[in-house]
Amino acid sequence: MKKMIAILFIIVFASSMIFAQGALPNKGDKFVGGRIGLGSYGAGVGFGGGFEMILQEDFLNLGDIPASLGVGGSFGYSTYKSGWSGYDWKYTNMVFLASVFYHADVLKNEKLDTYVKFSLGYNAGKVKYDGPSGYDYSSPSYGGVVTGSAIGARYFISKALAAVAELGWGFGFLRFGVDLAL
């Protein structure tokens, strides 16, 4: 496993030297991608995806640091079991979020797009009893309105492909994935 991770990093950094572009997104840029979320609503791992579109360049620039504004949406899915002595409950979470992104070129790196993200959405969760029959346990739904925020970065491997990492809350505390520029 360590060898595979080392090889992946070598490929990422080698290919990053081949391509060059500015990382701060421009008005009209669109991204779509998938994520793995760690610490996702009780589950150890969740899966999701989303999109983003850049609406405005030069949005609340930080002095000489250029910035842009984007909006997007995402979804996530996680499931896990909890229980004791064969009396188990299965929890399923389906999270839908609308997000606002603030991109700022704080590190001045042509490969790195850094951003802050704020999200609002809904967790359509449900619980199902998964144990011995003959017991009349309800299987309620749960969830409701959820909020989230994160700091994140896209590292552009090429003009159309970026590795992504986010730290925050919403769908997983730590998220990894890839984005494709459309």
N, C-alpha and C positions, 0 to 999 in steps of 0.2 A: 504494500500500500504506500509506504514512504517513497519507494522508487517511482510509482505512478504519479504521485504528487510532484516530485522533483522534475520528472519528465514534462508534466503539464506546465510547470512554471518556466522551464527552459523554452518550451514551444511558445508560450505567451510572450516572453520577453524577446525572443529571437524574431518572432513575427512583428512585434511592435516596432522594431528597428527598420522594418521594410516599409511601413506605411507612415504617412505624416498628414495630420489635419489638426485644425483647432478643435478643442474638445467642448467649448461652450456651445450649447445648441442654439440654432438660429430659428427665427420665426418660420413656422410651417414644418419644421422637423418633426418626424413621428418615430416612435419607438414601440416595439412590442417584445415581450419576453416572458420567460418562466422563472420561478423562484422555488427554492427549498427554504422553508422557515423552521428555525430551531426554537423550541419553547412555544409551540402554537396551541393556545387554549387548552392546557392540560396534557396535550399529546407531546411527545418528544420531538416529532417531526411533522411538518405539514407541507403541502404542495400548493402552488398557485401560479398565477400569471397576471399580466396586465398590459396596459398601453399608456402612452403619454403623447401629447401634442404640445409643441411650443407655441404660445400665443403672442408673446411680445419680447423683443430684444430691448436692451437698455432699460430694464425695469428696476427701479430703485437701486441703481449702481452704488457700490460702496466706495466712494471716492474715485480712485483710478481703477478699481476692480469692476469689470463689466459683469452684468447679471441679466438673467432672462427669467420669464415666467411661463410655466407649463401647467396643464391640467390633464388628468387622466383617471383611469378606473382600474380596479384590480379585484381579483377574487382569490379565495384560499379555501383549502379543504384539509381537515384533519380528523382523525378518529382514534379513539383509544378505549380500553376496557378498564373498569374499576370494580372491585368487589372483594368478597372473602368467602371461603368454604364453598365454592361452586355457585354462589349467588352473585352473579355478575351483571353489571350494567354497561352497555355500550353507548358511548357519547360520540356524536358526530357534529362537526361544526362546518358550516358553509358560510363564509364571510364575503360580503360584497362591499367594496369601498370606493368612494369618489375622493380624489386627491388633488391638492394644489402643490406644485413644485416651485421652489425658488432656487435657481442655479446661479452660483457665483464662482468665478474663476480665481479662487483665493490662493491656490498653489501655483498658478501661472505655468501649468504643465500642459503641453499641447495634447497629451494622451488622456488626461484625467478631467472628468466632468464631476464636480462636487455639487451637492444640493442638500436642501432641507425639504422635507415633505410633511404635510399635514393632511390627515384623512378623516372622513366621517362616513359611516356606513351602517350595515346591519349584519348581525350574526344570526343566521337561521339554524339554530342548533336543535338537536333532538336527543332523547334518551330512550334506549330500548332495553328492557329486561331480557337477559340472556342466561337463564339458569334453569333449575329443575321445574318441570311443568306442575300445574296444580296450584300455583300461587297466583293471586290476582294483583300483580303489581302494575301500576299505571306506567305508561311510557310517554311522559310529558314532553312537550317541546320547551325549549328555553332559548335564551339569547336576548336579542334586542339591539338597541342602538349601541354602536361601538365607535370609539375615536382612536386615532393613532397619530404618531409622529415619528420621524426618523431622520437621521443624517445618513447620507449615502454617497456613493461614488461609482461612476462608470469608468472603467479603464478600457479604452478603445484598442482592440487588437488589430482591427482594420477599419476602414471607413464605414463598414456595415455591421461589424460585430464588436460587442463590448462585454467584458466580464463586469458583474455588478455585485456590490456588497452594501448592505444597509444595517444599521444598528438603531433600534428604537422599540416601539410597541405598536400593536395593531394586529398584524398577522405574523407572529413569531418575533422574538427579541433580536434575533440575528438571521438575516436572510442573504442567501447567495443565489446567483443565477447568471443568465446571459440575456442581453438585449440585442435585437436586430433593428437597425435603422432602415426605415422604409422609404 
